[in-house]
Amino acid sequence: MTYVRRDQEGHIVAISLNESDECHELIDTESQELKLAILKFSNTNTELLNSDLAMIRVIEDLIDILISKSLISVNDLPQSVQLKLLARKSYRKNGNFNTGSSDLIKL
């Protein structure tokens, strides 16, 4: 279980594994909002993080090229990878997924 405290604008400002007077709102551990808050609190080097995000996009594009040239089949990949690739492809197609670095800094 994970509990959070929010500021007046609704941003996560504290995270706890135990419910307390300070952190009483239960949040799903798979929540994108929680993951972004953890990144914010971890003082991650944003240049490295931005580089990682760009590299993920390169790898995703490389996989698409290999599949389009029939050098690999999507079925050669583990099912969990297939599902992630399909989800990202859907996000990119529908414009619902922004990998811009500014999104990670805004929190």
N, C-alpha and C positions, 0 to 999 in steps of 0.2 A: 504494500500500500504506500502511496505517496501523497503527501499533503502539501499545499502551498498557501502562501499569503500573498495578497495582491495589494498594489497601491491604489490610490483614488481613481486612476485612469484604467485600472483593470490589468495592469502588467504584473507578472509574477516577480516578486521581490525576495521571496524566501522559499526554500524547499526543505521538507523534513520527511523522514521515513515514519515518524510517529505523529499522531494527532496531538495538538497542543492548543493552548489559548492563542498562540501566535499563528500557527498553521493548522487550520481546521477544514479547509476545502479539499476534499478528495479529488484527485485528478488521475486520469488513466495514464499509466506509465508509458504507453505507446503514443500518447498525445504529441503531435508535432509542436504544439506550443511549449510543452515541457522540455522536449529535446532542444528547442532553440534557446530556452532559458538556461538550460544546463551549459550549452555552448557559451552563452554570454557570461555566466558566472565562472567558467573555467579559465578565463583570461587566455583563451586560445589565440595564438598568433594569427591575426586576420589575413596576413599575406599568405601564410601557409594554407590556411583554410580556403582562401580564394583559389589558390593554385590547385588544391585537391578537387574543388568543385569543377574547375576547368578541365582537369585531367579526367574526371568522371565522364564529362561530356565527350572528350576525345575517345575514350574507351568505348563508350556507347556507340559513337559514330563508326568506329573501327569494326565493331561487331556487326553493325548494319551492312557495312561494305563487304565483309567476309561472307555474310549470309547471301547478299545480292549476287555475289560472284560464285555462289555455290561451293565455296571452300569449306564452309561448315554449315550445318543445319541447326536451326533453332532447337530441334529435337535432340541434338548432341549435348545440349546444356542441361544441367539439373533443373528440375521443375521449378524450384524456388527462384532460380535465375531467370527462367522463362517468364514467370509471373512478374518479376520486377521489371524486366525489359518491356513487357507488354504494358504495364502500368505507366512507365515513363513515356513510352511511345504515345499512349493515350493522352497523358498530361501535356506533352509537347504539341500534339496535334490540336488539342482543344484550347491551348494557350493558358492552361490552369497551373502551369509549373514554371516558376521563374527562378533561374539559377543565378540571377544577378547578385553580385557581392553585397550590394547595398541592402538587400533584404536581411542579410545575416547581421548587419551592423545595427539596423534600426531598432530591433527589439525594444 
